[in-house]
């Protein structure tokens, strides 16, 4: 069952979730305490990692989280497949496009794909590499959402065939995932489709305005013309014209990030608790048929 990799799965997923939350809180704290210009609004998460010293925290923390996500998802795939093989004697219906194992392995695959995207958006900031940063962010959200949907479907199917300790674990995790997913969906709708529809298109802060805001001549000069902007502009975004709607978007973006990290903490619980619960809840093929698995 790949015991060794499964053993590291729960800790790495838990570390990824905790490191991600700590990185978010630390970067926001540095940004606020240092009075970093973030367009006149509560900062988008990416803007908190734009300038040093927060960029080092942002890049290091999220890269570590990405490594944890990749390793944890591989361990999770091994765990789920092994658990399903142990649950049924002999191991049947663990293959096929509609089986829980296939759906959960697919979920893990998307989780692994999201990891390098997270690392790229962490390393390449919004000022000097806006296109690469934004493209990586969109891919990270896309892969993560698809992976979580597949995981929720797969564990839901596992719950239908489970009993005893296995059922207790899956009930807890499925309920926790449902709660986190509900908050995520609401925040995501406000962040992207609704938020983009109601927020005006922000412009870049001009070099002159950057100086007038008291950001420092050297600071403004370093950001002048960066990220594909003209020599009359800086790479800094100005959200002040639509401060309220952009604050809505930035706040809900933070909620989305926190929900993703919480979901991974739930997965850490599953990977930790499922192997032992499955061993204590093994069922026969006839029982599986009775539960509607086949």
N, C-alpha and C positions, 0 to 999 in steps of 0.2 A: 504493500500500500504506500510505499514511498514514505516510511515513517520519518526519516531524517528531514526531508523537505517539509513534511506536514508540521513537524515540531517547530520549525522556524516560521511557519506561515502566520500563526496568530500573533506572535511578538512583532514581526515586521509590519503587519497591517496595523497593529495598535500603535507602534512607533510612528508609522506614516501619518496616522490620524492626529496623534498628539503633536508631532513636530510641525505639521501643517497649521494647527490651531495656534501653537506658540509663535510660529513665523508670522502669521496674520496679526496677532496681538502686538508682537514686538515691532513690526514694521509700521503699524499705525501709530504706536506710541512714539517711535523715533520721529516720524513725520510730523506729528502734532507738537511734540516738545521742541523740535528744532524749527518750527514755523515754516516748513517747506511749502512752497507754493504749489497748490494742487487744483488750480483753476477756479478758486473761490468757492469750492464746495467740500462736503465731506468726501474724502478721497476715494477714487476707485482703487481696488487692491493693487493693480499694476502700477499706479502712480506712486504708491507708497514704497515701491522697490525701484523707483527710477533713479534716485540720487544716492550717492554715498552719504553716510555709512550704511543706510538701510538696504542699499542694493546688495551688499555682501551678505547680509542676513537673508534677504529675499532669495538670492540665487542659491546659497548654500542650503537653506532650510527646505526649499521646494525641490531641489535636486535630491536631497536625502529622502524626502517624502516620495519622490518618483521612483527611487530605487526600491523603497519599501513596498510601494504599490506593485511594481513589476514582480518582485520576488514573492510577495504575498498572494498575488493572483495565480502564479504558477503553483504555489503550494495549495491554494484553494482548489484548483482544478484536480490535483492529485487526491486531495482530501475527499472531495465530493464523489469522485469516481470510486475510490476505495470504500467509502461509506455505503454507496449503493450496492457494491459487490458483496459487502458483508451483511447487508440488511436482508437479502433474499438468498435462500439456499435451494438449488444452486443459483449463482448470479445470472438472472435472466432480465431481459428488457433493459439492459444498461447501455444499449446501442440503439441506433436509429435516430432519424432527424427529430422526432418528437419526444424522445426519452429525456428524463431529467438530466442524465449525465451529459448528453450532447448539448442541451441548452446551457447547462452550467459551465461546460468547457468553452462554449462560444462566448459566454459572459466573461470568463477569465481572459480569453484572447483579446477582447476589446479593452479590458483593463490593462493588459500588458501594452497594447498599442497606445493607450493614453499616456503612459509613463514618459516616453521620450518627448512627447508634446509638452508635458508639464515642465520637464527639465529645460527645454528650449525657450519657453516663454519666461522661465525664471532667469535664465542667463542673459538673454537678449532683451534689453529694456525698451520701453515705449518711445524713448527719445531718439536714440541713435539707430534702432532697428525696428521701427513701428510695423512694417509689413510682416516680417518674420514673427514678431511677437504676437500680433493679432491673429495671423493664420494658425499659429501653434495653439493659441487660446481657443479658437473656434473648434479645432480638431480635438483638443482635450475635452471640451464640453460634449462634443458629439459622441466620441468613443465612450466616454464615461456614462452618458445617459443610456446609450444602447446597451452597454454592459450591465448596468443596473437593472434595466427592464428585463433583460434575459435572466439575470440572477434571481429576480423576484418571481418570474414565471417558473424557473426551475425548482426553487425551494418550495414554491407553492405546490408543485406536483409531488415533491418528496413528502410534504406534509400529509397528502391524501393517502399515502401508503404506509405512513409511520404509525407507531404505537409506543406506549410506555415512555421511557426517558427520551427517546428520539422525538416523540410528538411534543413533549414539554419544551425541548430546546427549540424546535421549529416554530411552535406557537409563539414563543417569546420573540424570536428573531423576525418572524414574518410581521408581527404586530409592530415591532420597532421600525422595521423597514417601511411599513405603510405610513407610520407617523412621520418619519423623516421625509419620505417621498412626497407626502401631501404638502408639507411646508415648502419643499423644494419646488414643486410644480407651480405653486402660487407665486413664489419669489421669482422663478425663472420667467413666468409670463410677464410680470411687472418689469423685470430687468431687460428682456430682449424685445419680444413682439410689441407689447404695449408701450414699454419705455422708449423704444426707437420711434414709434409712431407719434408720440406726444412731445418728445424732446426735439429742440431745434438743433441744427448741425453746428457744432462748435467750431470756432476758428482758432488759429494760432496766435499767441501773444507776440506782438511785434517787438523788434529789438528796442525801440524807443520806449514802448510801454513797459518792457521788462526793466529797463533802467529806472523809469519813473516809479515803479512799484518798490524800488529799493532793494532789488534782489542781488545787486552787486554787478559791477562792470565785467569782472572776470567770469562770473557765473553766466551772465547773459551772453558774453562773447563765445563761451564754450558751447552754448546751445544754439547759437546763431547759424542758420542754414543746415542744422543737423536733421537727420531723418528725412531728407528730401525736400525740406522747406527752402524758401528763397532766402537770400541774404538780408532781406528786410524783416524776416520773421525768425522766431525761435521755435524749437520743437515743443515748447510748452503749450498745453491746451488751455483755452479760455472758455469756461463754462458759465460765466457770470450772467450772460444774457438769458439763459434758461437754468438758473441755479436750482430751482425747486425740482424740476423734472429730472435733472441730472443727479441731484442728491438722492432722489427716489431710486434711480438706476444704480448708483454706487452702493447704496445701502442694501438693496436687494441682491446685488452681486455678492456682497459679503455674506449674506444669508445663504446664497447658493453654495458658496465655497465651504461654509461651515457644515451645511447639510451633506455635501459630498464626503467630507472628513468623518462626520458622524456615521454615515452609511458604512464606511470602511471599518469603523470601530465595531459595528454590528457584525460585519463579516469576520472580524477577528474573533469575536465571541463564538460564531458558528464553527470556524475552523478549529478552535480550541475545544469546544464541547461536543461536536458531532461524532468524532471517532469513538469515544467511550460510550456515548449514548447509543450509537448504532450497534456496538457489540452486545449491549444489554437488551437490545430490542430486535434481535434477528427474527425474521418471519419466514414462513414457508411460501412456496409458489401459490398454494391454494389460498392462503391468507391474503396474498397480494392480489389474486384474482377477485377475492371477496371485496377488497377495498377499491376495486375499480381501476387498478393499475394497468391491467392488460386489456 
